[in-house]
Amino acid sequence: MKHPHTHNGSTYQVENGLLQNVHSAESCAGPRCPIHTWSDHHMTSWPQRWTDAHMERVCTHGLGHPDPDDVIYQETLQKERLTRNAAKCLECGETIESLHRHDFVSCGCGNLSVDGGLVYVRVLVRNGHESMSDRCEYETGESHACDGCCHPFRSS
């Protein structure tokens, strides 16, 4: 599905600014891309927001949700494949693991939550990252060679 937004050469407008040095449609790495080739998912009419090296869709409540096309695109760029999405809370000592997409899990004391299963990693920490320990595991594999563009961001 072609998207209704336009991009000017190597820039692309999102809700919170302008992505620069965007790859061309010809060098797109995968079957899906949040800029060039959208699937027919239910969030296509939601605004896009760039954050922490990934694209989100912003719902009517103002919350960011992983853009399904960016999840697929990022998988094509990955040198490593996520095999375990887990973290340990250093406040209560509990290790928690998200087993499938949208499996939002919190530790007993409420300091740490993980989400995304093996599709994406989202970690929420109430008392700062020093109060948790990453327990994610990855499998190394072949990947698309990124040309280094990685969408540098300029806020508008």
C-alpha positions as CSV (number, residue, x, y, z in Angstrom):
1,M,0.0,0.0,0.0
2,K,1.4,3.4,-1.0
3,H,1.2,5.9,1.8
4,P,-0.5,9.3,1.5
5,H,2.5,11.2,2.9
6,T,5.1,12.5,0.7
7,H,8.8,12.7,1.3
8,N,11.2,15.1,-0.3
9,G,14.3,13.2,-1.5
10,S,16.1,12.3,1.6
11,T,13.7,13.8,4.2
12,Y,10.4,12.6,5.7
13,Q,8.0,14.6,7.8
14,V,6.6,12.9,11.0
15,E,4.4,14.3,13.8
16,N,7.4,15.4,16.0
17,G,9.9,16.6,13.4
18,L,11.7,15.8,10.2
19,L,13.7,12.6,9.5
20,Q,16.8,13.3,7.5
21,N,19.0,11.1,5.3
22,V,16.1,8.7,4.7
23,H,17.0,5.8,2.5
24,S,15.5,5.8,-1.1
25,A,12.6,3.6,-2.1
26,E,15.1,1.7,-4.4
27,S,17.4,0.8,-1.5
28,C,14.6,-0.2,0.9
29,A,15.7,-3.3,2.8
30,G,12.5,-5.2,3.1
31,P,8.9,-5.9,2.0
32,R,7.6,-3.4,4.5
33,C,8.8,0.1,5.4
34,P,7.1,2.8,7.5
35,I,8.1,5.4,4.9
36,H,7.8,3.7,1.5
37,T,5.6,0.6,1.7
38,W,2.8,0.4,4.2
39,S,0.7,-2.7,4.8
40,D,-3.0,-2.3,5.2
41,H,-3.0,-2.3,9.0
42,H,-5.6,-0.5,11.2
43,M,-3.2,2.3,12.2
44,T,-2.4,3.8,8.7
45,S,-4.5,6.9,9.4
46,W,-2.7,7.6,12.7
47,P,0.1,10.1,12.7
48,Q,3.7,8.8,12.8
49,R,6.2,9.7,15.5
50,W,9.9,8.9,15.4
51,T,11.4,7.9,18.8
52,D,14.5,6.0,19.9
53,A,15.4,4.8,16.5
54,H,11.9,3.4,15.7
55,M,8.6,4.6,14.2
56,E,5.4,4.8,16.3
57,R,1.8,5.4,15.4
58,V,0.0,7.9,17.7
59,C,-3.5,6.9,18.7
60,T,-6.4,9.3,19.5
61,H,-5.3,9.1,23.2
62,G,-1.9,10.4,22.3
63,L,-0.1,7.1,23.1
64,G,2.7,5.8,20.8
65,H,2.2,2.2,19.5
66,P,4.9,0.4,17.5
67,D,4.3,0.9,13.7
68,P,3.7,-2.6,12.4
69,D,5.6,-1.8,9.2
70,D,8.6,-0.5,11.1
71,V,8.7,-3.6,13.2
72,I,8.9,-5.7,10.0
73,Y,11.5,-3.3,8.5
74,Q,13.7,-3.3,11.6
75,E,13.7,-7.1,11.6
76,T,15.2,-7.0,8.1
77,L,18.0,-4.7,9.4
78,Q,18.8,-6.7,12.5
79,K,22.0,-8.6,12.8
80,E,20.6,-10.3,15.8
81,R,17.2,-11.8,16.4
82,L,15.6,-11.5,19.7
83,T,15.1,-14.9,21.4
84,R,14.2,-13.8,24.9
85,N,12.6,-10.5,26.0
86,A,13.3,-10.3,29.8
87,A,14.6,-8.0,32.5
88,K,15.4,-8.3,36.2
89,C,14.1,-5.8,38.8
90,L,17.0,-4.9,41.2
91,E,14.4,-3.5,43.7
92,C,12.5,-6.8,44.3
93,G,14.8,-9.3,42.6
94,E,12.1,-10.6,40.2
95,T,13.0,-11.5,36.6
96,I,10.1,-10.9,34.2
97,E,9.7,-12.0,30.6
98,S,7.3,-10.9,27.8
99,L,6.4,-14.0,25.8
100,H,4.4,-12.6,22.9
101,R,3.6,-9.3,21.2
102,H,1.6,-7.0,23.5
103,D,2.4,-9.2,26.5
104,F,2.9,-6.4,29.0
105,V,4.4,-7.9,32.2
106,S,5.3,-6.1,35.5
107,C,7.3,-7.2,38.5
108,G,5.8,-7.6,41.9
109,C,6.9,-4.2,43.2
110,G,5.7,-2.4,40.1
111,N,9.1,-0.8,39.4
112,L,9.7,-2.7,36.1
113,S,7.6,-3.7,33.1
114,V,8.5,-5.3,29.8
115,D,6.5,-5.7,26.6
116,G,6.7,-6.9,23.0
117,G,7.5,-10.6,23.2
118,L,10.0,-11.5,20.4
119,V,8.7,-8.8,18.1
120,Y,10.0,-5.6,19.9
121,V,11.5,-4.7,23.3
122,R,9.8,-2.0,25.4
123,V,11.0,-1.5,29.0
124,L,9.4,0.8,31.5
125,V,11.3,1.5,34.7
126,R,9.8,3.6,37.5
127,N,13.1,4.2,39.5
128,G,15.6,4.6,36.6
129,H,17.5,2.1,34.5
130,E,20.0,1.6,37.3
131,S,17.2,-0.3,39.2
132,M,17.0,-3.0,36.5
133,S,19.2,-5.5,34.6
134,D,18.6,-6.4,31.0
135,R,18.1,-10.1,30.5
136,C,17.3,-10.1,26.8
137,E,18.9,-12.8,24.6
138,Y,19.7,-12.6,20.9
139,E,20.7,-15.0,18.2
140,T,23.2,-13.8,15.6
141,G,22.3,-14.2,11.9
142,E,22.7,-12.6,8.5
143,S,21.4,-9.2,7.9
144,H,20.9,-6.4,5.4
145,A,23.9,-4.1,5.4
146,C,22.7,-0.7,6.6
147,D,24.3,2.2,4.7
148,G,24.6,4.2,7.9
149,C,21.6,6.5,7.3
150,C,19.5,5.2,10.3
151,H,17.3,8.3,10.1
152,P,19.0,11.1,11.9
153,F,16.3,13.2,13.4
154,R,15.7,16.9,13.5
155,S,12.9,18.2,15.7
156,S,10.7,20.8,14.0
